[in-house]
Amino acid sequence: MSDNVIDKRRRRDHGLAVRVQYGLSLLYTAGSSNARQYMNSEGIEVQTIDRVLSAKCVRGARVPIRIV
């Protein structure tokens, strides 16, 4: 598959998705306060932070999960 096809399939907000995923990883390793602080420092909107840190699938997970 060519690089051009792969680029077309990538999310428009891929960079944001990566930062949110890293924040979720911090949720499991360093706690919600550190995850929230990281996402705020990365310029992620407060509404997005609140949504992803309070999602039922995240709260019930025992290990980090990939949401994006």
C-alpha positions in Angstrom: 0.0 0.0 0.0 1.4 3.4 -0.9 2.0 6.1 1.6 -0.5 8.3 -0.2 -3.4 5.8 0.5 -2.4 5.4 4.2 -2.4 9.2 4.6 -5.9 9.5 3.2 -7.2 6.9 5.7 -5.6 8.7 8.7 -7.9 10.8 10.9 -7.9 14.5 10.4 -7.3 14.9 14.1 -4.7 12.2 14.4 -2.4 14.4 16.5 -5.2 15.2 18.9 -6.1 11.5 19.2 -2.5 10.6 20.0 -2.4 13.2 22.8 -5.7 12.1 24.2 -4.5 8.4 24.1 -1.3 9.4 26.0 -3.5 11.2 28.6 -5.5 8.0 29.0 -2.3 6.1 29.6 -1.4 8.6 32.3 -4.8 8.0 33.8 -3.8 4.4 34.6 -0.2 5.0 35.5 -0.2 8.4 37.3 -3.9 9.1 38.1 -6.6 11.4 36.8 -5.1 14.6 38.2 -1.9 14.1 36.2 -3.8 13.0 33.1 -6.0 16.1 33.3 -2.9 18.4 33.8 -1.1 16.8 30.8 -4.2 17.2 28.5 -4.7 20.8 29.6 -1.0 21.6 28.9 -1.5 20.1 25.4 -4.3 22.4 24.6 -7.1 19.8 24.6 -10.5 21.3 25.2 -11.9 20.9 28.8 -15.1 19.3 27.4 -13.0 16.6 25.7 -10.9 16.0 28.8 -14.0 15.7 31.0 -15.6 13.3 28.5 -12.7 10.9 28.0 -11.7 10.8 31.7 -15.2 10.0 32.8 -16.2 7.5 30.1 -17.7 4.3 31.5 -15.5 2.2 29.4 -12.4 3.9 30.9 -13.6 3.8 34.5 -14.4 0.0 34.3 -11.2 -1.0 32.5 -8.5 -2.9 34.5 -5.8 -2.3 31.9 -5.1 0.6 29.5 -7.3 0.4 26.4 -7.0 2.0 23.0 -10.0 4.1 22.3 -8.8 6.0 19.2 
